[in-house]
Amino acid sequence: MGNQEKAEKGDTVMATSTRLFQGRVVADSDRKKGESLLASTPVVVLSAVLGRTPSIEEYESAVVGINLTKFAPPQKSLCS
C-alpha cells in the first residue's frame, strides 16, 4: 500500500511493516475497529493472491520447497 495509503475505515489489513500503530493505515469506523495485522512476507503474499488469510494447510502447500529459515551471515565483516 505504500506509506501514504489508507484502508477504508474499519477494514482489516495485513502487512509486513512493523510501523502499524493505531490509525496509521486503517481507522476505526462507527461499526468496527480497524485492524492492522503483522505477518511474514509469505503469508502477506499468499493472502493477497487468495484475497483472504490462508489456512495452515494452504500456507504449508504454498511454501513447499522454499527454505524460509535459511540465513547465512556475510562472510566479510560489515565494519571496517
N, C-alpha and C positions, 0 to 999 in steps of 0.2 A: 504494500500500500504506500510505501514511502513515508517520510517523516511528517508530511503536512496533511495527509489524507485522514478523513474521519469516517467511521462507520455510522450507520443510522442509529439514532438513539435507541437504547435497549437491545441492540444486537449483541451477539457473542462473536468475538474474533479470536483467531488463533495465530500466534506469531512466534518467531524465533528471537525477537528483540527482548532484552531484559528491561527495557525502559517503558514498561506497561503500567505506569502509575495511573490511579483512578482518574478518569476523564480525559486522558491523553489521546486515546484512539476512539473510544466509544463512551458516550454519556448515558446516564440513566434516562429512561422515558417515564411517563406517568404510570405505565403498567408494569415495567420490568427494569430491573437493574442491569446496566450494561456490564458485560464481562469481557475481560482480556485474559486469554489463556496462553501460558508459556509452554511451548512444545519443541521437540527436536526438529531439525530440518526434515528428516524423512517423514515424520508424522504430519508436518505442515504441508509438504508437497503432496502426499497421498490424500490428505483432506481436501486440498484444492482440486485434485483430479476427481475425487468421489463426490465432492460437494457436501461432505459431512465428515464427522470424525470416524475413522476406520475402526473396525473391531480388531481385537488382538490377532485373530486368525488372518484377517486381510493384511494387517501390518506384517506379520511373520512371513506370509506368502510373498509380499512385495519386496522384502529385503533379502530373500534367499540369495546367497552368493555374494552379498555385499558385506565386507568386514567393517562394521560400524565402530569398532573399538580399536582398530589398528592405528597406532600412533608411534612415530619414531622421532625423537628429538633431533635437532640439527646436529650434524657431525662436527661442525665448526662452532666455536664459541660465538655467541651473538655480541659479546662485548670485546672491545679492542684493548 
